Amino acid sequence: MENKLESKNNMEEERYTEKFKKIGLPSVVILGISALTGAGIYSLLGHATEIAGPAVIISLLIGALFAFIVSSFYSELVSIKPLNGGGFIFIKEAYGQKGLYLGWLTWLANMAYGALVAHTTASFVVILFGIDPIFIQPLAIVFILLMAGINIGGSKFLSRVQIPLTFALLISLIISSIYLFINPDPSISWSLDYFFANGIINIIPAAAILFVVFIGFEDICTIANETENPRKNIPRAYYIILFIATVVYLIVLISLYYSTNVSQIIQSEIAILDAVSQNFIVYFIVLLGAIFSLLATLGVSLMAQSRNLVGLSINDFVDRKYAKIDEDSNAPVRAIKLSAFITILILLSGQVEFYASITIISYMCVVTGLALTVFKNRKTKEYDEDTFKVPLHPYSTIFGIVLCGLLIITIEMMVIFVPIIWLLIGLIVYLFFSSKRRIYGTIFLVTAFLFTLTEISIGFIIIAIGIVIYLVSIADRYSSIIALSGIKFVSIIVLSFLIYFLSYYGQVISPVVGIAFLFSEMVVKVFSIFIIASLITIVFDIIPLREIVYYLVKWIKREEVAIDVGKIEIVELNKNEKLIIFILNLVIGIVQILSSIFAFSLYILIALDYISIQQIIIFNLVMNEFASEFLIMISLILFGTSTLISGLIKIFIDFETKKLRI
């Protein structure tokens, strides 16, 4: 069975591959350089210098060496069988479907990194033009949408856009280095004591930090099947990309430590910018280059995200429609749109830096998996003469695995905890959602996950909405109505219980004069009326009004029974009776919609702190502010969602029935 599935997936991969326009080696190199020249080189130097001092230059070389080893893993696997999607696809080829969970993790990591890059780009634009920082998030969203739009044009179009952006970055770094070299700090004395002031042992943890500046080059692996002669060009591109990046980074670091005191670098958030701040022209060029660089990185990040999703889609982890290639642009448009949407959600969660920090743990897991895949392939596959092979295998491969382990040890426990939770969410999505509905579950679970660490109530509310929509989506119309009625009934009981104790044993305050009194004396009473009305509507959800009228007609007016054969009785209602049923059903639907609007309004007032529920005493249990508001807000959102959907369905069926003249 598994072999049949694998064969089917391979056929799908080949079919999708044929639709892509191929790009050459120069375009691949441009995409790779623009992918790895992201926020790291600007933001990480201070922290790395604090650990290793000027010896951070050696840390950079160690990071570069590790990057070359990692690139050789990708190169060997691409050389055996070029596949789109990313490193996890090769792991899946070797170890089966469980490799897709690494793809799930990689997808999140790339989206989180994309959100961080968009946020950093917007921050630089705010600095450059002196804009109010309140516009950082809107600008970041604009940049995500802009680069998503460029991605929709296809990888070939993206590579053309990246050319000026990448060259702008390289030129800005070269200009800044020249400026720093001709403006040295005379107080700096280059000696071994100065160079190794923080000790040799600290070079390794600093290397773990600076290795991040090389992350991104592997993104070109996600478009292996969109590359001309990938078995040759991908390995070549990796070495060219890493050589250029290492040389440029070394020049930047040496010039920085040649002209700037170590203490200044440590205290600086963006060391390169601060080092050239005395010259406005150079400062402007470097800042502009950084913005162009980050935009280029964002573009490639979105490309990688979408190809990750395509890989998951082809292998049935999510709905296959996300692997569909647009005929006009030759790009996976749906995958790009969904990835951009979740990237924006991460941005809005307020936890951009935190989620981006899991990129390193995701990367280490994939690299370890790739190294193990290389070991397995060497034992189970026959290599052609022209197949690229990892140099100095198995020593270099073992070194890569060990270094991954050392880097993981340096990561904070909370950062490791988040990917574990994310993998569990992936397991839930994969096991409990059908392929076609998997992506809807993904969106709700992901959204809840992203917001829970920021605001736990928001996360649980999103999960509650997701549960309601999921229950409705898996059932037929009548079952959906019954499911909504059940949710509505439970939320009404809980709300009634809470409102009763809130009225008599609760404490409500508000920063606005009169709001607390109005809430206690009027709002609660009005809402109680809506709750009672909604409770009555549940009866008509279970037993439709039309059925009640049919029963009464058959019982009271037997002469209006049109057909009476045995147990079969069909009633033909007159025009007035139909009109009354239509109006009553319309009123029932409108009452439910008004109830939902009222519930959502109360939720907004509590969420915005216009109403603060200090405590609720239930029997002898005293619930604090957080618990009280949390329970009421969850109940309000469940009640509001279920009554809104139920009311809309009621009105839709009412008009549909009238149209059919039943």
Secondary structure, DSSP 8 states (H G I E B T S, - for coil): -HHHHHHHHHHHHHHHHTTS--B-HHHHHHHHHHHHSSSHHHHSHHHHHHHHGGGHHHHHHHHHHHHHHHHHHHHHHHHH---SS-HHHHHHHHH-GGGHHHHHHHHHHHHHHHHHHHHHHHHHHHHHHT--GGGHHHHHHHHHHHHHHHHHT-HHHHHHHHHHHHHHHHHHHHHHHHHHHTS--TT----HHHHTTT-STTHHHHHHHHGGGGTTGGGGGGGGGGBSSHHHHHHHHHHHHHHHHHHHHHHHHHHHHHHS-HHHHHH-SSHHHHHTTTSHHHHHHHHHHHHHHHHHHHHHHHHHHHHHHHHHHHTTSS-GGGG---TTT-S-HHHHHHHHHHHHHHHHTT-HHHHHTTHHHHHHHHHHHHHHHHHHHHHH----TTS---TTTTHHHHHHHHHHHHHHHTS-HHHHHHHHHHHHHHHHHHHHS-TTTHHHHHHHHHHHHHHHTT-HHHHHHHHHHHHHHHHHHTS-HHHHHHHHHHHHHHHHHHHHHHHHHHHHHEEEE-SSTTHHHHIIIIIHHHHHHHHHHHHHHHHHHHS-HHHHHHHHHHHH-GGGEEEEETTEEEE---HHHHHHHHHHHHHHHHHHHHHHHHHHHHHHHHHTTSSEEEEEEETTEEE-HHHHHHHHHHHHHHHHHHHHHHHHHHHHHHHHHHHHT-
